[in-house]
């Protein structure tokens, strides 16, 4: 049977079966590579400690320091030392602070076509640009993959997007993914892998493909996949890694579960309005709104051309008065090439502000805009408050649109700017022989040296808290009721106030739901002695970041059940991994009948989970009973009833956790040892 690229990648990595199952059935996949970043990696390393790992079993595992690189006190710096020591101890590549964002650096140095990549970051899917099956997940699942365990995921439907034509002037790759978000919204990719194919591919560079694959996460897709073709080969040749290239293409006659055509030549500049990636309109419809900030860079537009186009648009001109034009280099290597070609000089001469290579403003680490003022950014997300400003107005757009606005001081269609200034569109090619930076990504230590490394733990790093398994009978108060599309940024805020506590669950739990209801932590804490609490939500609960703090911290405060109309994939799995039961309303109207402060009662939970998908929930004070559904596989039911993934895996492997004193002595423990 002819296969598309997605099915080839899945078929070549299946564990425990030889055939491809129908969509929706859980499959186990062998993982070749993993990545973590510092906002998620500290928990990954603590989880490896808790599981008693000796050394990673993957072909490649990498730890990046890119999110929390602003050092206003000891906490981030201490965590960087901890991550470096853990990478050396466990046999992991280590990318130092300032080396750049994980996704473009991984693509430059470590990504390989045909391989699987599991990352503790929701934008891991960007590596699909290389022809990888690259999936974002919670840190605990990444930690398990690092021990050699397979990754479990529902078999996706494959959504084929046929690209035709060629992008016109002033339109770029960001407009391609914004067009899909305009058509389908933030839930359009749920349960799907987006596979791009067709004649239009030849006109998209590898980094163009990265832009498109990166923001597939905003559609809710499991991942995005591109073929590995001559464009991929050219990119790897530029990186000095042509030997890693393999061809990967759909078979003749391969089909897709869903198909769509996107004519690149018909696209125009697009922009996502505040505060959702799915609220997309043509730039021409919102022209004239004054701006405070224009921001170029991040993992969503990380390529050399994304910066070079902006620099050439600015050449000989000045940023508009009152506008902060922020340049956020994505990797040290890209920064070095921009310096070599004079583009950084062009930015500086025009009045732009240059920041260090990392995530920075995308995750609310600096570059926060002024209150209530428009900020045009090339970042992937604009959830409320994510920028670090509570009442932010962040718009998502291409580098061309952001730069046009930076020059005029208002939202401007870059096509009109070109006409007004007589400016020819600066089509930019990637450097044929780029400067390569090989010095800031440290390779793993050999085992005999790694076993002697001690973990370096600063005062802000705390071991994972133990939580009891879910009870068979629940009587829980609804501590919080929220609406649709609640993001993990709203559950546990990002930014410089909160993320430095990422390795201290007790402390970070104090910030839970701060943008939504800052009184939640106190109510949740009080519920722990009364059997815990529930959260009730609308559709797409937990969209956005993969950070598992959004599941673990509420669980620490007594969360037992989340009852919603629907869940984002990664967050639903994170809830199960930490022993929280995700349930869906069988009838959407039942959501309206449940209020904050009500009590939900479930009896015989173990029997109900074993018997099927239905769970009956008694509602007080009304006394009525309504039906809820779970979507758990038999394996997930086992994990949930064991109290989460860590106790489940301990039980399977017969291993005891390493204690902190074991690691201080550099002791290597084996199962039952």
N, C-alpha and C positions, 0 to 999 in steps of 0.2 A: 504494500500500500504506500503511495507517495506521501511524504511528510513535509510539512512546513518546518521552518527553522526551530520554532518553539517546541514542537513535538519531537524533533530530533534531539534537542538539548535535554528534554525531560527523559526520553527513552534511553539515552546513553548514561543517565545518572540514576535510574530507578533502582531501589533496593527492595529485595524480597519478592519481586514479581517480574515477569518478562513482557507483559502486555500493557498497553496504555489504557487506563480505565476511562469511563465516561466522565464528563465534567461534574464536579461536585464531590466526587469520591476522594477520600484522603489518600495521598501518596507519600512515600518516603524517598528522599533524594540524597544521594551522596554529595557532600560539599567539598569542593576542591580548595576554595579560598575563603577567608573571612576578613572583615575589617571592623574596627571599632574606632570611635572618636572619644575625646576626653570627657564629653558630657555623658556618655554612656559607658565608656571603657572602664571607669573605676569600678562600677558594679560588676562588669564582666569579670574583671580580675578578682574581685572579692568572691564572686560565684565560683570561679575556678579554684580558689582557695578552699571554699566550702565543700567542693566536690572532691578535693584531694588530687588534683591533676599533677602528673609529673611533667609532661611535655606535650605540646600540641601535636595532633595527629593529622592535620591538614597539610596540603602541599605548600600553602602560603597563608600565614595569618599576619595582619598588620595592625598596629595601633598608631593612630594619628592624634596629634595635639593641635586642634584647629578651632575649637569653639571657645574655650575659656582661656584665652591667651592674654587678656587684660589682667595685669598683676597689680591690684590696688592694695593687697595685703598678702599674707603668707599662704592663703588657702589654695589658690590656683597653682602657685609655684610648688607647694608641698605635694599636690596631687600629680603634677608633672613628674616629680622625682619618683613617686610611687609607681606611676605608669611605666616609667623607664625601667625601674628595677623589676617590675612584674614581666615586662616584655623580655628582659634579659633572662629572667628565671624560667619562663615558660617556652622560650624559643620563638619569639615573635619579632617581626620587623618593627622598628620604632621610628616614627617621623616626628622630628622635634618641632617645638613651637616656632612659628614663623616660616616653616617649610611649605605651608599651604593647606588648602581644603582637601579633605581625604579623597573626594571623588576624582577631581582632575589629577591629583598626584598619583593615585592608584592607577588611573588610566595611562599616565605617562610611563610609570616605572614597573608595574606589577600585573596589570590586567592581561589576560590571554584569551583569545577567541576559543569558543567551544567549552570553556570551563564554567563551573558554577561558583557564584560568589554570594555569601550570606553576610549581610552587614547590619550592625547595630546602629543604623541610621536609615530613615525612610527613603532617602535619596540615593541609596545604594543602586537603585535601578538605573542610574546614569550609565553604569558600565555595560548595559545592554547595547550601547553605541558600538562596542567592540565585537559584538556577537557572543556575549556572555549571557547566561541565565543568572541575573543578578537581582537578589530579592532582599528587601529590608525586613528586619525582624526585631523582636525584643532582645536585649542583651543576654538574657538567660538562654535563649535558643542558640544564639551565636556562641556562647560559652560551651554549650553541649556539642555543637558542631566542631568546636576546637578540640574536644575530647575524642572525636571520631564518630559521634552519634549522627545518624541521618536527620535531616530536617523534614518535618511533616507539614504538608500544605494541601489544600483542596486542589484537585486537578482543575485547572482553569479552562474557560472557553478561550479560544484564540480569535482575536479580533484583528482581521487583516485590514490594514489601511494602505491602499494603493496610491502611491505618490506619482503624479504626472506633472509635466511642465517644468518650469524653472522659476525661481523667485525673481520678481521684478526689482528694480532699483528701490532702495529705501525700505525694503521688506526683508526680514531675515528669519532665522530659525525660531526665534522666540514667538514670532507671529504664527508659525505653524502649530505649535502646541496651544497657543491662546485660541486659535481657531477651533481646535478640538474641544477645548474647555467651553468656548462659546456655544458649540453645538450640543454638548452633552453634560456639562456641569460637573460638580465635584464628586458625584457618585456614578458617573457614566462608565467607569472602568471596573467597578466592583466585580470580583470573581473572574476577571479577564486578564490575559496578557495581550498587549498591543504589539502586533508585528507589522513593521513597515516593509513594503516591497514596491516594486514597480520602477519604471524608467526614470522617474524624478530623483531616485536615490543617487544617481551618478553626479548630480549637481550639488550634493550636500557633503561637506567635509566630515571627518570623524568628529570634530568638535561641534559642528552643527548638529550632528546626531546626538551628541552628549546633551546639548540644550534641550532637545525634544524628549529624549529618554528620561532625563532628570525630572521633568515636570509631569511625567506620566503618573507620578505619585499623587499629584493634585487631582487627578481624575479618579483616584482610588484604585488604580490598577495594581495587580499583583506585581507586574513589572512590564518593561517594554523591551523589545528585541529587534535588532537590525541584523542583516546578514553580515558575514565577514567576507569582504570583496576586495577589489583592488584599491579602493579608497582606504579601507582598513589597513591594507598592506603598506600603502604609502605613509600613513601615520606612524606605524610601527617602525618603518625604515627611518623616518625622521628622528625617532626616539632611540635609534641604535639597537632596535630589538626585532628586526625583520625575521629572525629565526623563530620567533614566537608565533608568526602568522600561520594560520590554516584557513583554507577556504571553507565557508559554510553558507549554503544557499538552499532555498526550498527546492524540492524535487519537481520535475515537470509534472504538471497535473495536480499538485498539492492544493488542497482547499482550506477554507477557514470556517469557523463556526459562525462568524459574522463578517461581512465585508462592507467596505466603505471606500469611496474615491475622494481624494483631496487633490485638487488642481493647484499646484504651487503658483502658477502664473496668474491665478485669479485672486490671490490674497492681497490684502492691504494692511497698513499698520494698525495694530489692535492694542487694546489696553484693558486691564482688569481693574474695575473700580473698587474703592474701599467697601467692605473689608472681606472679600472672598475671591480666590483665584477663578471662580466660575462665573463671576459677574463681568463678562467681557463685552466690550462695544468697540466699534471703529474709533480711532483717535479723532477723526474729523468731527465726530458727534459731540465731543467734550472739549474741543479747542477753546482757548481763551481763559480757562481757570488759572489763577495765579499759583505759582509754586514756591515753596521754600527750599526744597532739596531735590537734586538729581543725583542718582547713585548708580555707578557702573561697576559690575563685578559680581561675585558670589559663585556658588556652585552651579547656578542656573545659567550663567553666561560667563564661563571661566576661560574661554579660549583667547589666544593671542589676537585674533581678528576682532573680537568683541571690544577690546580696549583700543586697538589700532584704529578702527573705524571712528570711534569717539575722538581720539586724539587728532586725527586728520580733519574732522569736522570743526574742532576747536582751533586749529592752526591759524595764527594771525588774528584771532578774535579773543574776546574776553567773556567770561561767564557773566550773566546778567547781574546787576546790582541786587543785593539782598538774597542771592541764591547760594546755597552751599552745594558745591559740586564735588561729590565724594568718589574717589577712585579706590576700589577695594580689590587689590590683586589676588588672584585665586591660588597662585603657587609662586614660590621663589623662582622657579625656572621661567615661568611666563614673565615675571617681573624683570629678570635679567635680560630677556630678549627684548622687552619693551625699552629698557635702558639702552641696549646696544643699538637699536634702530631709531633712537631719538624721540620715541613717543612719550616717555615720561617727561622729558624736557618740554614737549608741547603742552602737556597737562599743566605743568607747573607755571609756564609762561601765561597760560590762559586764566590762572587763578584757581585751579582745582586743588583739592586737599587729598594728599596721598596717605594711605593707611597701610599697615603691615599685612602680609599675606595670611589670610585666615577667613573665618566665617564672619566675624565682627558684627556689623549692623544687622545682618540677616537674622541673627539669633538674639538681637537686642543687646549685644556687647559693644556699646559705643555707637556713635553716629545716629543717635536718636533724633528724630525731627522735632521741631517746635510744636507746641500744643495746637491741635486743630488745623495745622497747615498741611498743604499737599506735598507729599514726597513721592517722586517718581523713581522707581527702583527696578533693577533687572533681577531681583531676587525671586525665589520660587513661591513665596507665601506672603500674604498680607492679612493674616488673622488679627483680630482686634488686639492691640497692645503688644504684639510680638516685637515691634521695633524698639520697645523700651519706653515709649510714650503712651500713657493710658488712653488719651483721646486722639490717637494718631489717625492720619488719613493717607494710607499707603496705596499707591497704584502700581501695578505690575506691567512692565513694558519692555521693549527691545532697547539695546544701547542707542540705536538711531533716534528713537522717540525720546529717551531720557536726555540725550545730548541736545536735541533740538529745543527741548523745554529749558535746559540749562542755559542756552544761549539767549532765549527770548524772555525768560522769566515767567512763562505761562505754558500750559499744555499746548503743544504744537505738532501738527502732522509734519513729519520730516520731509515729505514730498513738497509741501508748500514752502518750507524753509529753503530747500534746494532751489526752488524757482525764484524766491525772493532774493537770495544771495547770489544767484548764478553759480551755485555750488554743484559740481559734478559728484555723483555718488562715489565715495571712495571704496571701490571693491579691493579687498585686501587678501592676499594669499599668505598661507602659513610659511614661515621661513623654511627654505630647503635644507639648510644646515643649522638648526637652532642650537643655541647654547644649552648644554645638558647639565643639570645639577644632580650629581650623584652623591653628594657629600652629606646631606642632611637626613637621609633615610638609612638608619643603621641596620645591618643584617642581623639575624639571630645568632646568639652565641652557640658554639658546639655544646652538646650535652654535658661533657665532663666539666666545662666551665660554668654552664648554667646552673648546675646543681649546687654550686657553692655560693650563689647569689642570695642575699637576704632581701626580703621586701622592706622598702623604706616607707614607713607609715607616719605621717605627720599627725598632729593632734586633732585634725578635722576628719580623719578617716575612722569610721566605725564599722565593725563587723555587721553582717546582715542580721536584722532582728528575726527571731523565731516566731512564727504564728501558728496557732493550732489549726487542724483540718476543719473544714466546714461541718457543721452538725447535721444530724439526720432530720431534726425538727428545728425549724427556724421561726422565730417571732421577732421581727425586726422593724424598727421605725424608719420611715422614709426621711432621711436627714436632709435630702436635697432633691429638688425637681428642676430639671433644665430642659431646654428646647432642642431644636434640630441642629446638627452640624457643630456640636460642641467639640472644640479641638483640644489636643493635649496641651497646647499653650494656655488654654483657659483652665484646664485641670491642674497643671503644675506650671506656673509661668517660667519662661526663659529669662534671660537678662542677667545683668551683673549683680543684682541683689540676691537672686535665688540659686542660680546654677553653681556658684562656689560651694554649695552644700550638697552637691550631687552624690557624694560618698558618705553622707550622714542622713540616713532616712528619718531618724527621729527629728532632726532639726528641719529638714526640708518639708516635712509634713505640716509644719506651721503655716506654709504658704498655699496650701491646697485651695483651689477654686477662688483665689483672691480676686481675680477680675470679675467673677460671677457673684460670689457671696462670701465675703471674708469671715463670716461667722460660722462657716461650715466646720473648720477644725475643732472648735470648742464643742459643738454639738456631737460631732463624730467621736471625739475623745470620751465624752460622757456616755456614749452608747456602748462602749466596750464592755463595761461591767453588766450591761443589760442584754447581752447576747448579740451585740453588733447592730449594724444599720444597713439600709438599702439606699440606692440612688435610682431615680426614675428619670428617663430621658426620651427624647424624640428620635428622629432618624440620624444615621451616620455618626453615632456617638463615638468619640475618640479619634476623629480624623486628624491627620497631620503627622507629627513627629513620632518616631518609634520609641521615645524614651519610656522605659518601663517604670520609672518613678511614678508615672500617672496611674499605675495599677498597684505597685508595691506600697507607696505611701498611704493611700486610702485603706489598703488592707491592714496596714499597721495600726490605723485608727479604728479598725473594727468593721470595715466594709465586708459584707457577706454576699450581696446580690446586687447586680445592676440589671434593671428591667427597662428595656428600651424598645422602640420600634425597629431599630436597626443599628448595627455596629460597623465601624471601620475594621478591616481585617487584622491589622497588627495589634490594635488595642484589645480586640476580643481575645486574641491568643494570649496577650500579656496578662489579662485578667485570669484566665485559666491557669497560667503558669504560676501564679501566686495564690491560687486557691479561692478565687472569687468566681461565683457562678453568673455567667451572662445569659439572661433570658430575654426572649422577644415576646411582646404582646401578640397573642394569636389573632386578636381583633384590635385594629388600630384605635378604635373609639374608646377602648378601655383605659387608654392613657389619660383621657380627660377626666375620668372618675377618680383618679388617684391624686391626692394632694400631699404636699410636704407636711409632715407631722402624723400622717396616717400610719397604721401598722399593717404589715403584710405577714401572713402566716403560711408556712409550708410544712407539711408533715410527710414522713415516709420518703424523704428526698432520695435516699440511696436506691430504694426499690423503683421509684419513678424514673430515675436516670437510667437504670438498667433495663427497664421495660420498654422504653421508646422515647419519643421526643416531647411528650406532653407532661407538663407539671401544673398541678392545680394550686392556685394561690387564693387564700381567703383574705378578703379586704375588710379591715376594721377602720371606722366604726360601722360601715354599712351592713356588714355581715354577709355580703354576697361573695360568691366564688367565681373567679374568672380563669380562663385558660392561658397559660404561657407555654412557649416552645423553646427548646434548646437545639442548637445545631452542632452538638459535640459528637466527635467520633468516639468509638469505644476506647481508644487510647486516651483521648482527652478526658473522658469520664474517670478513667483510672487515675490520671494526673490530678484532677480536681479533688477526688476523694482521698488521695494520699496527702493532700495539703499543699500541692504544688509540684513543680517540676524538680526542684532540688531533692526533696525527700523521696520522690518517685524514682529518680535516677539512682540515688543512694541505695534504695531497696533492690533495684535491679542489678546493680553492680556489686552489691555486698561490701561497699566501701564505707569507711568512716571519714568524716570531714577532717581536714588538717586544722589544727589549732594555730593561733598566732605564734605560739612559742615554737611549733614545728618549723614554721617559715623563718623565724628569727635565727634558728640554728642551721637553716638550709637543708633540713631533712627531706628526703624524697620518700613518700609513702606509697605503697602499692595496695590494690584492693585486698582486704582482709589482712593487711599488714600493719 
